[in-house]
């Protein structure tokens, strides 16, 4: 049984939060495997959000965020659909299957993106921050650090 059938209130809460914070996103259910750029974004039957985000630079990106089969026990996966971003040395910031690395990996493998406090809104926000960081990388050749007090990464 799917997580949203076991926890229908959770799905209602997710929809309500997304409608409030990111109304440009729509919740979809994959009728067939959804493959884009050689990546499986969603398998048949999986729920995913699809929408657009605009960065500070004014560029618009189409993204998809897919719920895992066990949610919230596993992480939502985020993908940039358009414009297609080839790897461009993004290796440590995007996994081989195309989903984005949305937070640092200095947590000792314990994971940061799971648990009942996580929502699709959190992941969309992190995806927006990732897109901004990617644009900085493309302009400077350096991925910004997670140090919010060191602004030299933004100059």
C-alpha positions as CSV (number, residue, x, y, z in Angstrom):
1,X,0.0,0.0,0.0
2,X,1.3,3.5,-0.9
3,X,2.3,5.9,1.8
4,X,-0.4,8.4,0.9
5,X,-3.1,5.8,1.3
6,X,-1.7,4.8,4.7
7,X,-1.4,8.5,5.7
8,X,-4.0,10.5,3.7
9,X,-3.8,13.4,6.2
10,X,-0.1,13.7,5.4
11,X,-0.8,14.0,1.7
12,X,-3.5,16.6,2.4
13,X,-1.1,18.6,4.5
14,X,1.6,18.4,1.8
15,X,-0.9,19.7,-0.8
16,X,-2.1,22.5,1.4
17,X,1.5,23.6,2.2
18,X,2.6,23.5,-1.4
19,X,-0.5,25.4,-2.6
20,X,0.3,28.1,0.0
21,X,4.1,28.4,-0.6
22,X,4.6,27.2,-4.2
23,X,1.3,27.4,-6.1
24,X,3.1,27.1,-9.4
25,X,3.7,23.4,-8.7
26,X,1.2,20.6,-9.5
27,X,1.1,17.2,-7.9
28,X,1.1,14.4,-10.5
29,X,1.0,10.6,-10.5
30,X,3.2,8.9,-13.1
31,X,1.0,6.8,-15.4
32,X,4.1,5.2,-16.9
33,X,7.7,5.4,-16.0
34,X,8.7,9.1,-16.5
35,X,12.2,9.2,-18.1
36,X,13.8,12.5,-18.9
37,X,17.5,13.0,-20.0
38,X,18.0,9.3,-19.4
39,X,17.0,9.6,-15.8
40,X,13.9,7.9,-14.3
41,X,12.2,10.8,-12.6
42,X,9.3,8.8,-11.4
43,X,8.3,5.2,-11.7
44,X,4.8,4.1,-12.7
45,X,2.4,5.0,-9.8
46,X,4.8,7.4,-8.0
47,X,3.7,10.8,-6.9
48,X,5.8,13.8,-7.9
49,X,5.6,17.6,-8.0
50,X,6.3,19.5,-11.2
51,X,6.7,23.2,-11.5
52,X,9.1,26.1,-12.1
53,X,11.5,28.1,-10.0
54,X,13.1,31.5,-10.8
55,X,16.5,32.3,-9.4
56,X,17.8,35.7,-8.3
57,X,19.3,36.1,-11.7
58,X,15.9,35.9,-13.3
59,X,16.4,32.5,-15.0
60,X,13.5,30.0,-14.9
61,X,14.0,26.3,-14.3
62,X,11.5,23.5,-14.7
63,X,11.9,21.0,-11.8
64,X,10.4,17.8,-10.6
65,X,10.4,16.4,-7.0
66,X,9.5,12.8,-6.6
67,X,8.2,11.2,-3.4
68,X,10.0,7.9,-2.5
69,X,7.9,4.8,-1.9
70,X,8.5,5.1,1.9
71,X,7.8,8.7,2.9
72,X,8.8,10.5,5.1
73,X,11.2,7.7,5.9
74,X,13.2,8.4,2.7
75,X,14.2,11.6,0.9
76,X,12.2,13.3,-1.8
77,X,14.4,13.5,-4.9
78,X,14.7,16.7,-6.9
79,X,15.6,17.0,-10.6
80,X,16.2,19.9,-13.0
81,X,14.2,19.2,-16.1
82,X,14.7,22.4,-18.2
83,X,17.0,23.8,-19.1
84,X,19.0,20.6,-19.2
85,X,22.2,21.0,-17.2
86,X,24.9,18.7,-18.3
87,X,27.2,17.4,-15.6
88,X,29.7,20.3,-16.0
89,X,31.7,19.1,-13.0
90,X,28.6,19.1,-10.9
91,X,29.5,15.5,-9.9
92,X,29.5,16.1,-6.1
93,X,26.3,18.1,-6.3
94,X,24.2,15.8,-8.5
95,X,24.0,12.0,-8.4
96,X,24.5,9.7,-11.3
97,X,20.7,9.1,-11.6
98,X,20.2,12.9,-12.0
99,X,18.8,13.9,-8.7
100,X,20.3,16.8,-6.9
101,X,22.5,16.7,-3.8
102,X,20.6,19.3,-1.8
103,X,22.7,19.4,1.4
104,X,26.2,18.8,2.6
105,X,27.4,15.2,3.2
106,X,29.1,16.0,6.5
107,X,26.4,14.3,8.5
108,X,28.2,11.0,8.8
109,X,25.7,9.2,6.6
110,X,22.8,9.8,9.0
111,X,20.8,11.7,6.4
112,X,19.3,15.2,6.8
113,X,16.3,15.0,4.5
114,X,14.1,12.5,6.3
115,X,11.6,12.4,9.1
116,X,8.2,13.7,9.9
117,X,9.3,17.3,9.9
118,X,10.3,17.3,6.2
119,X,7.8,18.4,3.6
120,X,7.8,18.9,-0.2
121,X,8.0,22.7,0.6
122,X,11.4,22.1,2.3
123,X,12.7,20.3,-0.7
124,X,11.5,22.9,-3.2
125,X,13.2,25.6,-1.0
126,X,16.4,23.5,-1.0
127,X,16.1,23.0,-4.8
128,X,15.9,26.8,-5.2
129,X,19.0,27.3,-3.2
130,X,20.8,24.6,-5.2
131,X,19.9,26.4,-8.5
132,X,21.3,29.6,-7.1
133,X,24.5,27.8,-6.0
134,X,24.8,26.2,-9.5
135,X,24.6,29.7,-11.1
136,X,27.3,30.9,-8.8
137,X,29.4,27.9,-9.8
138,X,28.8,28.5,-13.5
139,X,29.9,32.1,-13.1
140,X,32.9,31.6,-10.8
141,X,34.0,28.0,-11.1
142,X,33.5,27.5,-7.4
143,X,30.5,26.0,-5.6
144,X,29.6,28.2,-2.7
145,X,30.4,26.9,0.8
146,X,27.7,26.3,3.4
147,X,29.2,29.1,5.5
148,X,26.6,31.8,5.5
149,X,29.1,34.2,7.2
150,X,31.7,34.0,4.5
151,X,30.4,36.1,1.7
152,X,33.5,35.8,-0.5
153,X,31.9,32.9,-2.3
154,X,29.3,35.3,-3.7
155,X,31.7,37.9,-5.1
